[in-house]
Amino acid sequence: MAIPIRLIRKDLQVINLDCTDYMMTVTRGIYVQPIPLTGERVGGDLNMVTSALRFDCIVRDDEDCTGADAGTASDVKASASIDFTTAQTFGTLSGYDTAVYMSGDSVNDVDGENSASDLDGCGFEITSTHTSTEGEASGGTVFTVVFDNGSGSGGSGTGGTVAAPIITVGISGANDAETLVTRIYDAMIEHSAIASIADVADANETELESLKLGVSKAIGTNQLEEPAVEGALYFEQVVAGTNGHTGTPKFTTPSGSTVPSPLVSPFSGGKQGECFSAGDKIQNLLGNVVSNTVLGAMGGFYNLSESLEGDSTTKHGQDYIIGVQVPYNSLVNTSSQVEEVGGVPHGYAARNFIYGTGFGNKDKDAVSNTRGASEPFDIANRMSGIRGTVVQCEINYEAAATVYKATITFQPLDVMMGI
């Protein structure tokens, strides 16, 4: 019998693990000082705790791959982003303070170097992946966005002309990332082949046939010390699958221009719902752990404002593991605790283990744990599971075996930050 453990990715995709056992280690950091002669000991307790969760799991091939609901993976649309709060050199030896992109933005009293006049004639190209009216895959459409620092202050599309998808954006006076992104967004959604992400999500299949790309505004990465601003553009292909990995967006500049690129994350993450072998699953798990990035901060501290709880990162690193749900059977929150014959409980309530950290936090025991185990994980709600990420993955395979053994170490973290 397997224990169903669920690792949660940043995009809220679930990695289901069939585990044979697990171990939860919690260590309090107590400073101990022996007293001379008396043999007594004095302890200093500052409520400093370290913890780790270790799961021993069996990884098997998917079964029933020919059915209508075959496979455990759902169709996923490729996504991309352009972050105008941050220069493309972000994360290199140039340092955090020098990464601010727009002249109207500032981090640690360091202003960006690029104004609307510098971006005149720049822009980007982005390629969609869509289907024909028969439902078969067809070539994507290249959208060309051009920045115009003329007298106009707004943006304009092409009046719905799909044959010539050149979108001109008026950026006069748009010297900060949030204003610039708003101008680009407004201009792009005027085009008949583009819709906001919310519209794409709500549209029916007939409407989707005429849409090729979704766009929305997203949180920028350089707002760790300020209230987060929507200084980035987030794109999503309408059609799911790896064909959405078009190698775009690509930042473009006029001939002879030395304007650097903002932080661009090309389309990635698209996949079709397919069955996975045990080896496929191990490769996917290794891909999550071996190289991943958080650009911004997720989580929050218990004693601070609730507005600080949540996710202030960009859409980058969507496969980053941000939490785990470990279910257990609870009696304290059931409607009836009457025992049946033979001492068997009348009924359990399924709950996920939680870590009730924070100074003075009283919502940390079994009585406080009232959310059902099947409720989705929410990074802004510490009662929905345990925040953190995977720090170690050990794989064991024996020749000719049909299963893999995996030992996964999960590090609980209330706040995850990265640059």
N, C-alpha and C positions, 0 to 999 in steps of 0.2 A: 504494500500500500504506500502510495507516494504522498508527500506533503506538498500542497500547491503553494509555492512561493512566487510572488509577482514582482519583478523588477520594473520600475517605471522610468521611461525615457522622458526627455524634455518635451518632445512632441506628444506626450501622453500615450504613445504606443507601449504596449505591455509585453515584456519578455517573460513568458510562463516557464517556470522551472519545476520539475518533478524531483523533489529532494527526499532522500532517505532519512536524513536527520539534520539537525542544525544545532549550533551552540551560540549562546549570547553571553558575551563577557562584558562586565561593567566593573571598572576599578576606580575606587576613590583615592585621590592623591592626599594621603595623610602624612604630614611632617611629624616624625617621631624624634623626641629628644630624651635619652636616658638621663636620670638624675644620679649623680655620683653618690656612692655609699648606701643610699636607701634602696637601690634596685628598682625604683619606680620609674614610670615612663610618662611623659607628657606628650599629648598629640595636638597638632595644629590642623584644624579642618576648615579650609576655605571653599568647600563645595566644588573642588576641581575634580572632574570625573572624565575618564577616558573609556571608550567603549568600542567593541567590534562584534560583528555578526559573521559567523562562518557556516556556510551551507555546503553539505555534501549531496550532490545531485547526480541523477542518471539522465543522460541525453539520448533520446531514441528518434528513429525516423517517424515522420508524420504517417498516419494511416488514412485509409479511405480517400485517397487522392482523386478518385474518379467521380465522386459525388458532387452534387450541386454546391455543397458547402465545403468543398475540399480545401485542405490546408489550414494552417493557423494564421497565415499572414493575410491581411486585407490589402486591397489596392491602395497605393499611396501616390499622391501627386508630388512631382518634383517642385522644389521651392528655391528661391534665390533672394538676395537682398543687396541694396546699395545703401551704405551708411554715410550720410553727409556730415555727421558729427566728428568723423575720424578719418585721418589720412591713411592711404594704403600701407604706409610704413609702420602702422600700429603694431606693437608687439616685437619690433626689432630693437636693435641696440640704440636707436634714436631716442628711445625712452617715452614714457607715458605723457609727460608734460608737453612734448613737442608734437603730439599727434592730433591736436585740435585742427579741424579742417577749415571752417568758415571764420571770417574775420569778426563776425558778430557774436561768436561764441568764445567762451573762456573757461579754462579749467586750471585751478591753482594759480590764478592770475596770469595765465599764459593764453594769449589770443591766437586764433587761427590766422593763416596767412592769405586766404583766398576770399576775394569779394565777388560780388555779382559782375563787376566789370571784367575781372580776370576770367570768369567762366563764359564770357560771351563767345558763342560759336562752338563751345564744348557740348557734350551730351553723352548719350549712350545708345547702344544697339541691344535689342533683346529679341530672341527668337522663341516663338510659341510652338507647341505641338498640339495639333488638333486632329479631328476626324472628318472624313467626307460625309456627305449626306447618307451614304450607304452604311456608315458606321465603320468603315475600314480606315486604317491609318493613312494619313496623307502628309505631305510636307508642311513644315511650320511656316508661319509668316514672320518676316523680319520687320520689327517696329524700330524706326529711327527717331529718337528724341533729340531735339536741338534746342539749346538755350539761347535766348535772344535778349540782350540787355538794352533793347531799344526803349523808347519812351513809354511803351505800354507796361502796365504793372501786373497784368494777369496772364494766364496761359490760354492757349486755344488749340483745339484738335484739328482734325482735317474734315470735319463735317460728316464723319461716318464713311469716308471713302476708303474702303478696304484695299483697293487696288494700289493705292499709293500711301501706305501708312507712315507718313512723315508727320511727326507731332512737334509743333513749335511751342515753346514755353517762354512766356515773357517773364524775365527774372529781375527786372529793374528794381533796385532797392532790396532785393532778397539776399541780405548779407549774413543771415543766420540759417542754420540747418532746418529749423522747423518751418520757417517761411518758405524756403526753397522747396522743401518736400511737399508742402501744401500746394504750391504752384504746379509742380510736376504732376501730382496726384489729380488735381482738378482737370488739368489738360488731358491726361491719359484716359480718364473715365468718360470723356466726351466722345471718344472714338467708339464706333459701333462694334468693334471686335474685342473690346476690353470692358470689363466690369469690375466693381469693387469685390473684394473677397466675400463679403456678406451677400451680395447679389448672386455671386456664383454659387454659394452654398444653398441659397434658397430657390434658385432657378430650377425649373423642371427640365426634362430631357430635351424637349423641343427647343427651349430657349438656349440650352447649352450648345446646340449645334451651331449657333451663330457666334458663340464666344470662344476665344482662343487663349485668353490670358486674364488672370485676375491680379489686381493690385490693391494694396492697402498701405496705410502709414504704420510705422513700427517704432519702438523705442530705440534710440541711439545708444551707443556704447559709452560715450564720454560723459555720462550724467550721474556718476556715482556719488558726488557730493552735493548735487542740486536736485530739485524735483525732476523726475524723468521727463524728457520731451520726445515728441514724435519726430525725430530727425533722420529717420531712415525709411526707405521704401521696401516693402515686402511683396514678392511676386509668387504666384502659384499657378502652375499649369492647370488648365481645365481638365485635360485628359491625363489619367494616371499612367505610370509606367516609366521605365528607364529611357524611353524615347524623348522624354522631357529634358534629358541632360544635354542641352544644346550648346554648352560652353559659353553661354551668355548669362548676365549682361556683360557688355564690354564698354568701358569708358572711352570716349573718343574726344580728340582735341584737334583744333585747326592746325594746319601745317606751320611748323616753327614755334608752336606754343610749348611752354615749359610747365604748364599747370599740372600738378600731380593728381593722381586718381584718388577719389574717396575710397573707403574700404568696400570692396566688391566681393560677394560670395556667389559664385556661379550656381546655376541650377544643380541640385543634387537631391538624393533621398527618395527618388521615384522608384516604385517597384510594382510589379503585378502580384496579385494574390496567388501564391504557388505553394506546393508542398515542399518541405525541406527535409533533407536527410539529416541524420545525426551530425555528420561532418559539416553540412551547411550551417546548422545551428551553432556549432562550435566556432566556425569562421565568423559568423555574425556577432557572436559574443566577444571574440577576440578583437574584432573591428571596433566594438564599443569601448573596449578597455585600453587597447594598445596606443591609440592616438585620439584625443578629444580635447575640446576647448570650451570653456565658459567665458564669454565676453560680457562682463557685467556682474550682477549679484542676484542670487536667488535665496529664498527663505526669509528669515527675519528673527529678531530677538523678542522674547516674550514681554519684556517690560517696556518696550518702545511702542510708538503709535502703531495701530493696526494698519495704517496706510503704508508702512514700511514693509509689511509682510507681502510676499509675492515674488514676482519675476520682473527684474528691470534689465534683462539682457536683450540682445538682438535675437533674430531667428537663427543665428549661426549655431552650429553644433546641436542639431535637433535630436541626434541619437545619444546625447550625453545622459547618463543614468543619474536621476535626481532623487530617487526614493525607492522604498521597498514596502510591500505589504505582506506581513507574516500573520496568517490567521490563527485563531485559537478559539476554543469553545468556552463560552461564558454562561454561568448560571445566575450571576447577580443581576443581570439586566433582562432576564426572561420574565414573561408575564406570570409564569407558574414555576415554583420550585418544588412541587410535590414529587416525591419519588414513587416510582412504580414498584411492583413486586420484584424482589431480588436486588433492590438497591439501585436499579438503573434510573438515572435522572429522567424526569418527564419530558424534558426538552432543553436543548442548549440554544444559545444565541451566538452566532458567529461574529467575532470581533477581530480587528487587526491590532497587533501590539503597537503601542505608542511610547514616545519618550517625552514625558512632561517636564521639560527643562525650564529654567528661568527662575530668578530670585522670587521667592514667595508664591510660586505657582502651586495651587492646590488641585488643579485639574490634571492629576497624574496617576490616579489609581483606577481600579476596575470599575468602580461606581461611576466615575466621570467618563469612562470610555463607552459612549452610547451610539457611535456610528456603526452601521452594519459593515461587515467585512467586504461585501460586494459593492459598496459605494466607491466611486472613482477617486483616485489620488488627486489631491490639490496641494500644490506647493505652498499656498497661502493659508492652509489649514493644518496645523500640526496634529490634529486629531484624526486625520485620514490615513496615517501610516507613519513611517519613519523616514525623515529626510536624510540624504547622504548620497554616497556614490560608491562604486566598486573600486577597490584599491588593489586587489590581487585576484588572479584567476589561474588555477592550477588544473591542467588537463591530463587525464590518464587514459591511455588507450592500449589494449592488448591485441596482438595480431589475430586476425580473423573474427574479432568480436563485432557484433552489430550495434553495440552501444558504446558511448563514451562516458567516462566518469569525470565530473567537474567539481572542484572545490573552490567556492567563491567567497572572498572576504569582502564584506560590506562595511564601510566606515560611516557611522551616523554623524551628520553635521547639521547644525541648525541653520547655518549660512554658508553658501558656496560662492566664492568670488574668483574671478580670473580676468586676465588681461591678455 
